[in-house]
């Protein structure tokens, strides 16, 4: 089946089964490997992308449901003001340890700052709940989000 998506601002048509998760289309068909496979059941957040502006677990987003959707991946998130602020904060504070979960962390953090540009620590904890980091850099992730909020405010 032929399905057209707007991926990082560019229309892309893929030929695949409509029951294929977006994650595998991104990684296997389009060679966009920034979005990571973590658990396959939408529990860890590593595969998070934005679908029509909202953080979405791509391992459980099926292509047949996404016809015409606007999808943003980690490869293009820095083109948004929130994404650029998060990337700057992540670099300033050296947030990343192993980095495997970071594309999902960043995509979720951008979703948070888009909805709430001045989140409290509680807001951050609530919104980021469900994004797992095996290295346990949660304190640095929170600090990165707070720093990105400051950057957006300036």
N, CA, C and O atoms as a GROMACS GRO file, in nm:
protein
  616
    1UNK      N    1   0.085  -0.118   0.000
    1UNK     CA    2   0.000   0.000   0.000
    1UNK      C    3   0.089   0.124   0.000
    1UNK      O    4   0.194   0.125   0.065
    2UNK      N    5   0.048   0.226  -0.071
    2UNK     CA    6   0.121   0.351  -0.081
    2UNK      C    7   0.065   0.450   0.021
    2UNK      O    8  -0.055   0.479   0.022
    3UNK      N    9   0.153   0.503   0.108
    3UNK     CA   10   0.110   0.596   0.213
    3UNK      C   11   0.201   0.718   0.206
    3UNK      O   12   0.323   0.706   0.200
    4UNK      N   13   0.140   0.837   0.209
    4UNK     CA   14   0.215   0.962   0.201
    4UNK      C   15   0.214   1.030   0.337
    4UNK      O   16   0.110   1.046   0.400
    5UNK      N   17   0.332   1.070   0.380
    5UNK     CA   18   0.351   1.141   0.507
    5UNK      C   19   0.425   1.271   0.478
    5UNK      O   20   0.497   1.281   0.378
    6UNK      N   21   0.408   1.369   0.563
    6UNK     CA   22   0.492   1.487   0.556
    6UNK      C   23   0.596   1.468   0.666
    6UNK      O   24   0.567   1.486   0.784
    7UNK      N   25   0.716   1.433   0.626
    7UNK     CA   26   0.822   1.396   0.718
    7UNK      C   27   0.929   1.505   0.721
    7UNK      O   28   0.998   1.529   0.621
    8UNK      N   29   0.942   1.570   0.835
    8UNK     CA   30   1.038   1.679   0.851
    8UNK      C   31   1.022   1.783   0.742
    8UNK      O   32   1.120   1.836   0.689
    9UNK      N   33   0.895   1.812   0.709
    9UNK     CA   34   0.864   1.916   0.613
    9UNK      C   35   0.863   1.874   0.467
    9UNK      O   36   0.835   1.955   0.380
   10UNK      N   37   0.894   1.748   0.440
   10UNK     CA   38   0.901   1.698   0.303
   10UNK      C   39   0.802   1.584   0.286
   10UNK      O   40   0.798   1.492   0.368
   11UNK      N   41   0.722   1.590   0.179
   11UNK     CA   42   0.630   1.478   0.153
   11UNK      C   43   0.710   1.356   0.111
   11UNK      O   44   0.794   1.361   0.022
   12UNK      N   45   0.679   1.244   0.178
   12UNK     CA   46   0.744   1.117   0.148
   12UNK      C   47   0.636   1.012   0.129
   12UNK      O   48   0.542   1.004   0.208
   13UNK      N   49   0.650   0.933   0.024
   13UNK     CA   50   0.557   0.823   0.001
   13UNK      C   51   0.632   0.693   0.021
   13UNK      O   52   0.741   0.674  -0.032
   14UNK      N   53   0.572   0.604   0.098
   14UNK     CA   54   0.632   0.473   0.123
   14UNK      C   55   0.535   0.364   0.081
   14UNK      O   56   0.413   0.381   0.092
   15UNK      N   57   0.589   0.256   0.034
   15UNK     CA   58   0.510   0.139  -0.004
   15UNK      C   59   0.530   0.035   0.105
   15UNK      O   60   0.636  -0.027   0.114
   16UNK      N   61   0.428   0.016   0.186
   16UNK     CA   62   0.442  -0.081   0.295
   16UNK      C   63   0.304  -0.119   0.348
   16UNK      O   64   0.203  -0.057   0.315
   17UNK      N   65   0.303  -0.221   0.429
   17UNK     CA   66   0.181  -0.267   0.495
   17UNK      C   67   0.132  -0.157   0.590
   17UNK      O   68   0.213  -0.102   0.665
   18UNK      N   69   0.004  -0.124   0.590
   18UNK     CA   70  -0.046  -0.018   0.679
   18UNK      C   71  -0.034  -0.052   0.827
   18UNK      O   72  -0.044   0.037   0.912
   19UNK      N   73  -0.011  -0.179   0.860
   19UNK     CA   74   0.006  -0.219   1.001
   19UNK      C   75   0.152  -0.209   1.047
   19UNK      O   76   0.184  -0.251   1.158
   20UNK      N   77   0.239  -0.155   0.963
   20UNK     CA   78   0.380  -0.140   1.000
   20UNK      C   79   0.395  -0.021   1.093
   20UNK      O   80   0.345   0.088   1.064
   21UNK      N   81   0.464  -0.040   1.207
   21UNK     CA   82   0.489   0.074   1.295
   21UNK      C   83   0.579   0.178   1.227
   21UNK      O   84   0.672   0.144   1.154
   22UNK      N   85   0.549   0.304   1.252
   22UNK     CA   86   0.626   0.415   1.196
   22UNK      C   87   0.775   0.399   1.227
   22UNK      O   88   0.859   0.430   1.142
   23UNK      N   89   0.808   0.352   1.345
   23UNK     CA   90   0.948   0.334   1.384
   23UNK      C   91   1.025   0.256   1.279
   23UNK      O   92   1.135   0.296   1.241
   24UNK      N   93   0.969   0.147   1.231
   24UNK     CA   94   1.041   0.061   1.137
   24UNK      C   95   1.047   0.122   0.998
   24UNK      O   96   1.142   0.097   0.923
   25UNK      N   97   0.948   0.200   0.962
   25UNK     CA   98   0.953   0.271   0.834
   25UNK      C   99   1.066   0.375   0.840
   25UNK      O  100   1.145   0.386   0.747
   26UNK      N  101   1.071   0.450   0.950
   26UNK     CA  102   1.178   0.550   0.964
   26UNK      C  103   1.315   0.486   0.957
   26UNK      O  104   1.402   0.529   0.881
   27UNK      N  105   1.335   0.383   1.037
   27UNK     CA  106   1.468   0.322   1.049
   27UNK      C  107   1.505   0.235   0.928
   27UNK      O  108   1.615   0.248   0.874
   28UNK      N  109   1.416   0.146   0.887
   28UNK     CA  110   1.450   0.046   0.786
   28UNK      C  111   1.428   0.093   0.643
   28UNK      O  112   1.508   0.063   0.554
   29UNK      N  113   1.321   0.166   0.620
   29UNK     CA  114   1.288   0.207   0.483
   29UNK      C  115   1.349   0.341   0.447
   29UNK      O  116   1.391   0.362   0.334
   30UNK      N  117   1.354   0.433   0.544
   30UNK     CA  118   1.401   0.568   0.515
   30UNK      C  119   1.541   0.596   0.572
   30UNK      O  120   1.593   0.706   0.554
   31UNK      N  121   1.601   0.499   0.638
   31UNK     CA  122   1.736   0.509   0.695
   31UNK      C  123   1.753   0.629   0.789
   31UNK      O  124   1.860   0.690   0.794
   32UNK      N  125   1.649   0.662   0.862
   32UNK     CA  126   1.653   0.770   0.961
   32UNK      C  127   1.668   0.704   1.097
   32UNK      O  128   1.569   0.670   1.162
   33UNK      N  129   1.790   0.686   1.140
   33UNK     CA  130   1.818   0.604   1.258
   33UNK      C  131   1.828   0.684   1.389
   33UNK      O  132   1.867   0.629   1.491
   34UNK      N  133   1.794   0.811   1.386
   34UNK     CA  134   1.794   0.889   1.510
   34UNK      C  135   1.687   0.845   1.606
   34UNK      O  136   1.705   0.855   1.728
   35UNK      N  137   1.576   0.797   1.555
   35UNK     CA  138   1.467   0.746   1.638
   35UNK      C  139   1.504   0.603   1.676
   35UNK      O  140   1.530   0.520   1.589
   36UNK      N  141   1.507   0.574   1.805
   36UNK     CA  142   1.559   0.447   1.855
   36UNK      C  143   1.448   0.348   1.893
   36UNK      O  144   1.339   0.387   1.934
   37UNK      N  145   1.480   0.220   1.878
   37UNK     CA  146   1.395   0.114   1.930
   37UNK      C  147   1.439   0.087   2.074
   37UNK      O  148   1.557   0.068   2.101
   38UNK      N  149   1.343   0.087   2.164
   38UNK     CA  150   1.375   0.058   2.303
   38UNK      C  151   1.302  -0.065   2.354
   38UNK      O  152   1.365  -0.164   2.390
   39UNK      N  153   1.170  -0.058   2.355
   39UNK     CA  154   1.092  -0.166   2.415
   39UNK      C  155   0.990  -0.226   2.319
   39UNK      O  156   0.955  -0.344   2.331
   40UNK      N  157   0.941  -0.148   2.225
   40UNK     CA  158   0.840  -0.195   2.131
   40UNK      C  159   0.697  -0.190   2.182
   40UNK      O  160   0.605  -0.226   2.109
   41UNK      N  161   0.677  -0.146   2.305
   41UNK     CA  162   0.542  -0.141   2.362
   41UNK      C  163   0.507  -0.003   2.418
   41UNK      O  164   0.418   0.010   2.502
   42UNK      N  165   0.575   0.100   2.370
   42UNK     CA  166   0.547   0.240   2.407
   42UNK      C  167   0.569   0.271   2.554
   42UNK      O  168   0.506   0.361   2.609
   43UNK      N  169   0.658   0.197   2.620
   43UNK     CA  170   0.683   0.219   2.762
   43UNK      C  171   0.807   0.300   2.793
   43UNK      O  172   0.815   0.361   2.900
   44UNK      N  173   0.905   0.302   2.703
   44UNK     CA  174   1.034   0.363   2.738
   44UNK      C  175   1.057   0.501   2.678
   44UNK      O  176   1.136   0.578   2.732
   45UNK      N  177   0.990   0.535   2.570
   45UNK     CA  178   1.003   0.667   2.510
   45UNK      C  179   1.116   0.685   2.412
   45UNK      O  180   1.127   0.792   2.352
   46UNK      N  181   1.201   0.587   2.393
   46UNK     CA  182   1.316   0.602   2.303
   46UNK      C  183   1.275   0.630   2.159
   46UNK      O  184   1.350   0.692   2.084
   47UNK      N  185   1.158   0.586   2.121
   47UNK     CA  186   1.112   0.599   1.982
   47UNK      C  187   1.024   0.721   1.959
   47UNK      O  188   0.958   0.730   1.855
   48UNK      N  189   1.022   0.815   2.052
   48UNK     CA  190   0.932   0.929   2.042
   48UNK      C  191   0.964   1.019   1.924
   48UNK      O  192   1.079   1.058   1.902
   49UNK      N  193   0.860   1.052   1.848
   49UNK     CA  194   0.862   1.150   1.740
   49UNK      C  195   0.743   1.242   1.763
   49UNK      O  196   0.664   1.218   1.854
   50UNK      N  197   0.729   1.346   1.683
   50UNK     CA  198   0.610   1.429   1.690
   50UNK      C  199   0.520   1.397   1.572
   50UNK      O  200   0.566   1.397   1.457
   51UNK      N  201   0.394   1.371   1.599
   51UNK     CA  202   0.293   1.350   1.495
   51UNK      C  203   0.193   1.465   1.511
   51UNK      O  204   0.125   1.477   1.613
   52UNK      N  205   0.186   1.547   1.408
   52UNK     CA  206   0.100   1.666   1.411
   52UNK      C  207   0.128   1.750   1.536
   52UNK      O  208   0.036   1.804   1.598
   53UNK      N  209   0.255   1.759   1.572
   53UNK     CA  210   0.298   1.845   1.682
   53UNK      C  211   0.296   1.784   1.820
   53UNK      O  212   0.335   1.850   1.916
   54UNK      N  213   0.253   1.659   1.833
   54UNK     CA  214   0.243   1.597   1.965
   54UNK      C  215   0.341   1.480   1.977
   54UNK      O  216   0.351   1.399   1.885
   55UNK      N  217   0.412   1.470   2.091
   55UNK     CA  218   0.501   1.355   2.111
   55UNK      C  219   0.423   1.225   2.101
   55UNK      O  220   0.318   1.208   2.164
   56UNK      N  221   0.476   1.132   2.022
   56UNK     CA  222   0.408   1.006   1.994
   56UNK      C  223   0.510   0.895   1.991
   56UNK      O  224   0.618   0.911   1.933
   57UNK      N  225   0.478   0.783   2.051
   57UNK     CA  226   0.566   0.666   2.047
   57UNK      C  227   0.553   0.599   1.910
   57UNK      O  228   0.449   0.542   1.879
   58UNK      N  229   0.658   0.607   1.831
   58UNK     CA  230   0.650   0.558   1.693
   58UNK      C  231   0.645   0.406   1.684
   58UNK      O  232   0.609   0.352   1.579
   59UNK      N  233   0.680   0.335   1.791
   59UNK     CA  234   0.672   0.188   1.787
   59UNK      C  235   0.527   0.140   1.788
   59UNK      O  236   0.499   0.026   1.751
   60UNK      N  237   0.436   0.227   1.830
   60UNK     CA  238   0.294   0.191   1.836
   60UNK      C  239   0.208   0.282   1.749
   60UNK      O  240   0.086   0.283   1.763
   61UNK      N  241   0.271   0.359   1.660
   61UNK     CA  242   0.198   0.444   1.565
   61UNK      C  243   0.204   0.373   1.430
   61UNK      O  244   0.311   0.361   1.370
   62UNK      N  245   0.092   0.326   1.383
   62UNK     CA  246   0.089   0.245   1.262
   62UNK      C  247   0.068   0.331   1.138
   62UNK      O  248  -0.013   0.424   1.137
   63UNK      N  249   0.142   0.297   1.036
   63UNK     CA  250   0.145   0.377   0.915
   63UNK      C  251   0.006   0.403   0.857
   63UNK      O  252  -0.022   0.514   0.811
   64UNK      N  253  -0.080   0.305   0.860
   64UNK     CA  254  -0.215   0.322   0.805
   64UNK      C  255  -0.296   0.430   0.874
   64UNK      O  256  -0.391   0.483   0.816
   65UNK      N  257  -0.259   0.463   0.997
   65UNK     CA  258  -0.328   0.568   1.072
   65UNK      C  259  -0.266   0.705   1.051
   65UNK      O  260  -0.317   0.804   1.103
   66UNK      N  261  -0.157   0.711   0.975
   66UNK     CA  262  -0.080   0.835   0.966
   66UNK      C  263  -0.085   0.903   0.829
   66UNK      O  264  -0.014   1.000   0.806
   67UNK      N  265  -0.167   0.852   0.739
   67UNK     CA  266  -0.179   0.912   0.605
   67UNK      C  267  -0.202   1.062   0.618
   67UNK      O  268  -0.297   1.105   0.683
   68UNK      N  269  -0.114   1.141   0.557
   68UNK     CA  270  -0.127   1.286   0.558
   68UNK      C  271  -0.077   1.353   0.685
   68UNK      O  272  -0.080   1.476   0.694
   69UNK      N  273  -0.032   1.277   0.783
   69UNK     CA  274   0.016   1.335   0.909
   69UNK      C  275   0.148   1.408   0.888
   69UNK      O  276   0.226   1.375   0.799
   70UNK      N  277   0.170   1.508   0.971
   70UNK     CA  278   0.297   1.580   0.971
   70UNK      C  279   0.383   1.522   1.083
   70UNK      O  280   0.348   1.530   1.201
   71UNK      N  281   0.495   1.464   1.044
   71UNK     CA  282   0.582   1.395   1.139
   71UNK      C  283   0.716   1.467   1.148
   71UNK      O  284   0.777   1.500   1.046
   72UNK      N  285   0.760   1.491   1.270
   72UNK     CA  286   0.891   1.552   1.294
   72UNK      C  287   0.973   1.454   1.375
   72UNK      O  288   0.927   1.402   1.476
   73UNK      N  289   1.095   1.430   1.330
   73UNK     CA  290   1.186   1.340   1.400
   73UNK      C  291   1.300   1.420   1.461
   73UNK      O  292   1.311   1.541   1.440
   74UNK      N  293   1.383   1.352   1.535
   74UNK     CA  294   1.499   1.415   1.599
   74UNK      C  295   1.588   1.485   1.497
   74UNK      O  296   1.654   1.583   1.529
   75UNK      N  297   1.589   1.434   1.375
   75UNK     CA  298   1.674   1.494   1.272
   75UNK      C  299   1.636   1.638   1.239
   75UNK      O  300   1.720   1.714   1.190
   76UNK      N  301   1.511   1.677   1.266
   76UNK     CA  302   1.466   1.812   1.230
   76UNK      C  303   1.415   1.893   1.348
   76UNK      O  304   1.374   2.008   1.328
   77UNK      N  305   1.416   1.839   1.468
   77UNK     CA  306   1.356   1.911   1.580
   77UNK      C  307   1.429   2.041   1.612
   77UNK      O  308   1.368   2.132   1.668
   78UNK      N  309   1.555   2.051   1.579
   78UNK     CA  310   1.632   2.173   1.605
   78UNK      C  311   1.588   2.291   1.521
   78UNK      O  312   1.633   2.403   1.544
   79UNK      N  313   1.500   2.267   1.425
   79UNK     CA  314   1.448   2.376   1.342
   79UNK      C  315   1.337   2.454   1.413
   79UNK      O  316   1.297   2.561   1.367
   80UNK      N  317   1.287   2.400   1.524
   80UNK     CA  318   1.187   2.472   1.604
   80UNK      C  319   1.259   2.548   1.713
   80UNK      O  320   1.369   2.511   1.753
   81UNK      N  321   1.198   2.655   1.763
   81UNK     CA  322   1.265   2.734   1.868
   81UNK      C  323   1.284   2.650   1.995
   81UNK      O  324   1.388   2.660   2.061
   82UNK      N  325   1.183   2.568   2.028
   82UNK     CA  326   1.196   2.484   2.148
   82UNK      C  327   1.304   2.378   2.128
   82UNK      O  328   1.382   2.350   2.218
   83UNK      N  329   1.307   2.318   2.009
   83UNK     CA  330   1.409   2.217   1.979
   83UNK      C  331   1.549   2.274   1.983
   83UNK      O  332   1.640   2.211   2.036
   84UNK      N  333   1.567   2.393   1.928
   84UNK     CA  334   1.698   2.458   1.930
   84UNK      C  335   1.740   2.489   2.074
   84UNK      O  336   1.856   2.472   2.111
   85UNK      N  337   1.645   2.534   2.156
   85UNK     CA  338   1.675   2.565   2.297
   85UNK      C  339   1.713   2.438   2.373
   85UNK      O  340   1.808   2.439   2.451
   86UNK      N  341   1.640   2.329   2.350
   86UNK     CA  342   1.672   2.202   2.416
   86UNK      C  343   1.811   2.156   2.373
   86UNK      O  344   1.892   2.116   2.457
   87UNK      N  345   1.840   2.160   2.244
   87UNK     CA  346   1.972   2.116   2.197
   87UNK      C  347   2.083   2.200   2.257
   87UNK      O  348   2.187   2.146   2.295
   88UNK      N  349   2.063   2.331   2.266
   88UNK     CA  350   2.164   2.418   2.326
   88UNK      C  351   2.183   2.384   2.473
   88UNK      O  352   2.297   2.373   2.520
   89UNK      N  353   2.074   2.367   2.545
   89UNK     CA  354   2.082   2.334   2.688
   89UNK      C  355   2.150   2.200   2.710
   89UNK      O  356   2.233   2.186   2.800
   90UNK      N  357   2.116   2.100   2.627
   90UNK     CA  358   2.176   1.967   2.640
   90UNK      C  359   2.328   1.976   2.623
   90UNK      O  360   2.403   1.909   2.695
   91UNK      N  361   2.373   2.059   2.530
   91UNK     CA  362   2.516   2.074   2.508
   91UNK      C  363   2.582   2.151   2.621
   91UNK      O  364   2.687   2.112   2.670
   92UNK      N  365   2.520   2.261   2.663
   92UNK     CA  366   2.576   2.342   2.772
   92UNK      C  367   2.594   2.261   2.899
   92UNK      O  368   2.696   2.272   2.967
   93UNK      N  369   2.496   2.179   2.931
   93UNK     CA  370   2.496   2.106   3.058
   93UNK      C  371   2.548   1.963   3.046
   93UNK      O  372   2.550   1.889   3.144
   94UNK      N  373   2.590   1.926   2.927
   94UNK     CA  374   2.643   1.791   2.904
   94UNK      C  375   2.547   1.686   2.962
   94UNK      O  376   2.586   1.601   3.042
   95UNK      N  377   2.423   1.694   2.919
   95UNK     CA  378   2.316   1.608   2.971
   95UNK      C  379   2.340   1.461   2.939
   95UNK      O  380   2.314   1.374   3.022
   96UNK      N  381   2.387   1.434   2.821
   96UNK     CA  382   2.394   1.296   2.771
   96UNK      C  383   2.502   1.215   2.840
   96UNK      O  384   2.613   1.264   2.865
   97UNK      N  385   2.470   1.090   2.872
   97UNK     CA  386   2.572   0.995   2.916
   97UNK      C  387   2.592   0.896   2.802
   97UNK      O  388   2.680   0.918   2.719
   98UNK      N  389   2.515   0.789   2.793
   98UNK     CA  390   2.535   0.697   2.680
   98UNK      C  391   2.466   0.749   2.555
   98UNK      O  392   2.513   0.726   2.444
   99UNK      N  393   2.355   0.820   2.572
   99UNK     CA  394   2.286   0.885   2.462
   99UNK      C  395   2.176   0.806   2.395
   99UNK      O  396   2.102   0.862   2.313
  100UNK      N  397   2.161   0.679   2.426
  100UNK     CA  398   2.064   0.597   2.353
  100UNK      C  399   1.922   0.653   2.362
  100UNK      O  400   1.850   0.657   2.262
  101UNK      N  401   1.882   0.695   2.480
  101UNK     CA  402   1.744   0.741   2.500
  101UNK      C  403   1.725   0.887   2.463
  101UNK      O  404   1.612   0.936   2.462
  102UNK      N  405   1.832   0.957   2.433
  102UNK     CA  406   1.824   1.102   2.425
  102UNK      C  407   1.736   1.157   2.314
  102UNK      O  408   1.676   1.263   2.332
  103UNK      N  409   1.726   1.089   2.201
  103UNK     CA  410   1.637   1.143   2.098
  103UNK      C  411   1.493   1.144   2.150
  103UNK      O  412   1.420   1.240   2.126
  104UNK      N  413   1.453   1.040   2.219
  104UNK     CA  414   1.319   1.037   2.278
  104UNK      C  415   1.303   1.138   2.390
  104UNK      O  416   1.198   1.201   2.402
  105UNK      N  417   1.406   1.153   2.472
  105UNK     CA  418   1.402   1.252   2.580
  105UNK      C  419   1.385   1.393   2.521
  105UNK      O  420   1.304   1.472   2.569
  106UNK      N  421   1.462   1.422   2.418
  106UNK     CA  422   1.457   1.554   2.356
  106UNK      C  423   1.321   1.577   2.292
  106UNK      O  424   1.263   1.685   2.307
  107UNK      N  425   1.269   1.479   2.222
  107UNK     CA  426   1.139   1.496   2.157
  107UNK      C  427   1.028   1.520   2.260
  107UNK      O  428   0.940   1.602   2.238
  108UNK      N  429   1.034   1.450   2.372
  108UNK     CA  430   0.935   1.471   2.478
  108UNK      C  431   0.955   1.607   2.544
  108UNK      O  432   0.857   1.677   2.572
  109UNK      N  433   1.080   1.645   2.569
  109UNK     CA  434   1.109   1.774   2.631
  109UNK      C  435   1.060   1.889   2.544
  109UNK      O  436   1.008   1.988   2.595
  110UNK      N  437   1.076   1.877   2.413
  110UNK     CA  438   1.025   1.980   2.322
  110UNK      C  439   0.872   1.986   2.330
  110UNK      O  440   0.814   2.095   2.330
  111UNK      N  441   0.808   1.871   2.338
  111UNK     CA  442   0.662   1.869   2.355
  111UNK      C  443   0.620   1.943   2.481
  111UNK      O  444   0.525   2.020   2.480
  112UNK      N  445   0.692   1.919   2.590
  112UNK     CA  446   0.663   1.987   2.716
  112UNK      C  447   0.677   2.138   2.701
  112UNK      O  448   0.586   2.213   2.736
  113UNK      N  449   0.792   2.183   2.648
  113UNK     CA  450   0.815   2.328   2.638
  113UNK      C  451   0.722   2.395   2.538
  113UNK      O  452   0.695   2.515   2.550
  114UNK      N  453   0.674   2.321   2.441
  114UNK     CA  454   0.576   2.376   2.347
  114UNK      C  455   0.444   2.402   2.419
  114UNK      O  456   0.379   2.504   2.394
  115UNK      N  457   0.406   2.311   2.506
  115UNK     CA  458   0.281   2.326   2.582
  115UNK      C  459   0.296   2.418   2.702
  115UNK      O  460   0.204   2.492   2.737
  116UNK      N  461   0.414   2.414   2.765
  116UNK     CA  462   0.437   2.485   2.890
  116UNK      C  463   0.580   2.539   2.891
  116UNK      O  464   0.671   2.470   2.936
  117UNK      N  465   0.602   2.661   2.844
  117UNK     CA  466   0.739   2.713   2.833
  117UNK      C  467   0.808   2.741   2.967
  117UNK      O  468   0.929   2.762   2.969
  118UNK      N  469   0.734   2.741   3.078
  118UNK     CA  470   0.794   2.765   3.209
  118UNK      C  471   0.753   2.655   3.307
  118UNK      O  472   0.683   2.682   3.405
  119UNK      N  473   0.795   2.532   3.281
  119UNK     CA  474   0.751   2.422   3.368
  119UNK      C  475   0.822   2.422   3.503
  119UNK      O  476   0.939   2.460   3.514
  120UNK      N  477   0.750   2.378   3.604
  120UNK     CA  478   0.809   2.354   3.734
  120UNK      C  479   0.877   2.217   3.731
  120UNK      O  480   0.861   2.142   3.635
  121UNK      N  481   0.952   2.186   3.835
  121UNK     CA  482   1.013   2.053   3.845
  121UNK      C  483   0.904   1.946   3.844
  121UNK      O  484   0.920   1.841   3.781
  122UNK      N  485   0.794   1.972   3.912
  122UNK     CA  486   0.683   1.876   3.914
  122UNK      C  487   0.623   1.859   3.774
  122UNK      O  488   0.591   1.748   3.732
  123UNK      N  489   0.608   1.970   3.702
  123UNK     CA  490   0.558   1.963   3.564
  123UNK      C  491   0.651   1.876   3.478
  123UNK      O  492   0.605   1.792   3.400
  124UNK      N  493   0.780   1.897   3.494
  124UNK     CA  494   0.879   1.821   3.417
  124UNK      C  495   0.868   1.673   3.452
  124UNK      O  496   0.863   1.588   3.362
  125UNK      N  497   0.866   1.642   3.580
  125UNK     CA  498   0.857   1.502   3.622
  125UNK      C  499   0.731   1.436   3.568
  125UNK      O  500   0.735   1.322   3.521
  126UNK      N  501   0.619   1.506   3.576
  126UNK     CA  502   0.492   1.450   3.527
  126UNK      C  503   0.496   1.427   3.377
  126UNK      O  504   0.456   1.320   3.329
  127UNK      N  505   0.545   1.525   3.302
  127UNK     CA  506   0.544   1.515   3.156
  127UNK      C  507   0.644   1.412   3.106
  127UNK      O  508   0.615   1.339   3.011
  128UNK      N  509   0.758   1.406   3.168
  128UNK     CA  510   0.865   1.317   3.122
  128UNK      C  511   0.852   1.175   3.177
  128UNK      O  512   0.928   1.086   3.138
  129UNK      N  513   0.756   1.153   3.266
  129UNK     CA  514   0.731   1.019   3.319
  129UNK      C  515   0.707   0.923   3.203
  129UNK      O  516   0.628   0.953   3.114
  130UNK      N  517   0.772   0.812   3.205
  130UNK     CA  518   0.757   0.716   3.096
  130UNK      C  519   0.870   0.723   2.995
  130UNK      O  520   0.876   0.640   2.904
  131UNK      N  521   0.960   0.820   3.010
  131UNK     CA  522   1.081   0.825   2.928
  131UNK      C  523   1.193   0.767   3.014
  131UNK      O  524   1.241   0.830   3.108
  132UNK      N  525   1.233   0.647   2.979
  132UNK     CA  526   1.333   0.577   3.060
  132UNK      C  527   1.475   0.612   3.015
  132UNK      O  528   1.503   0.629   2.896
  133UNK      N  529   1.563   0.624   3.114
  133UNK     CA  530   1.705   0.646   3.089
  133UNK      C  531   1.782   0.542   3.171
  133UNK      O  532   1.784   0.548   3.294
  134UNK      N  533   1.843   0.449   3.102
  134UNK     CA  534   1.915   0.342   3.172
  134UNK      C  535   2.035   0.396   3.250
  134UNK      O  536   2.079   0.333   3.346
  135UNK      N  537   2.088   0.509   3.210
  135UNK     CA  538   2.203   0.569   3.280
  135UNK      C  539   2.158   0.655   3.398
  135UNK      O  540   2.241   0.702   3.475
  136UNK      N  541   2.027   0.675   3.412
  136UNK     CA  542   1.968   0.751   3.522
  136UNK      C  543   2.014   0.897   3.525
  136UNK      O  544   2.046   0.949   3.632
  137UNK      N  545   2.016   0.962   3.410
  137UNK     CA  546   2.055   1.102   3.404
  137UNK      C  547   1.934   1.195   3.423
  137UNK      O  548   1.932   1.306   3.370
  138UNK      N  549   1.836   1.150   3.495
  138UNK     CA  550   1.713   1.226   3.511
  138UNK      C  551   1.738   1.366   3.568
  138UNK      O  552   1.674   1.462   3.525
  139UNK      N  553   1.828   1.378   3.663
  139UNK     CA  554   1.857   1.509   3.721
  139UNK      C  555   1.914   1.603   3.614
  139UNK      O  556   1.878   1.721   3.610
  140UNK      N  557   2.002   1.552   3.528
  140UNK     CA  558   2.059   1.636   3.422
  140UNK      C  559   1.954   1.667   3.316
  140UNK      O  560   1.955   1.776   3.259
  141UNK      N  561   1.864   1.573   3.288
  141UNK     CA  562   1.756   1.599   3.192
  141UNK      C  563   1.666   1.709   3.246
  141UNK      O  564   1.631   1.802   3.173
  142UNK      N  565   1.628   1.701   3.373
  142UNK     CA  566   1.546   1.808   3.434
  142UNK      C  567   1.618   1.942   3.425
  142UNK      O  568   1.557   2.042   3.388
  143UNK      N  569   1.745   1.943   3.459
  143UNK     CA  570   1.823   2.068   3.452
  143UNK      C  571   1.830   2.120   3.309
  143UNK      O  572   1.824   2.241   3.288
  144UNK      N  573   1.841   2.031   3.213
  144UNK     CA  574   1.844   2.071   3.073
  144UNK      C  575   1.713   2.135   3.030
  144UNK      O  576   1.713   2.234   2.956
  145UNK      N  577   1.604   2.079   3.075
  145UNK     CA  578   1.473   2.136   3.041
  145UNK      C  579   1.456   2.273   3.106
  145UNK      O  580   1.406   2.367   3.043
  146UNK      N  581   1.499   2.285   3.231
  146UNK     CA  582   1.491   2.415   3.299
  146UNK      C  583   1.580   2.518   3.228
  146UNK      O  584   1.540   2.633   3.212
  147UNK      N  585   1.698   2.476   3.186
  147UNK     CA  586   1.788   2.568   3.114
  147UNK      C  587   1.727   2.608   2.980
  147UNK      O  588   1.734   2.724   2.942
  148UNK      N  589   1.668   2.514   2.909
  148UNK     CA  590   1.604   2.545   2.781
  148UNK      C  591   1.490   2.645   2.802
  148UNK      O  592   1.469   2.733   2.718
  149UNK      N  593   1.417   2.632   2.912
  149UNK     CA  594   1.310   2.727   2.943
  149UNK      C  595   1.368   2.866   2.960
  149UNK      O  596   1.310   2.964   2.914
  150UNK      N  597   1.483   2.876   3.027
  150UNK     CA  598   1.550   3.007   3.043
  150UNK      C  599   1.594   3.063   2.908
  150UNK      O  600   1.580   3.182   2.883
  151UNK      N  601   1.647   2.977   2.823
  151UNK     CA  602   1.691   3.021   2.690
  151UNK      C  603   1.572   3.074   2.611
  151UNK      O  604   1.584   3.176   2.543
  152UNK      N  605   1.459   3.007   2.620
  152UNK     CA  606   1.339   3.053   2.548
  152UNK      C  607   1.289   3.187   2.601
  152UNK      O  608   1.232   3.267   2.527
  153UNK      N  609   1.310   3.210   2.730
  153UNK     CA  610   1.262   3.331   2.793
  153UNK      C  611   1.347   3.453   2.755
  153UNK      O  612   1.298   3.566   2.755
  154UNK      N  613   1.472   3.429   2.723
  154UNK     CA  614   1.565   3.539   2.695
  154UNK      C  615   1.535   3.610   2.566
  154UNK      O  616   1.605   3.704   2.529
   0.00000   0.00000   0.00000
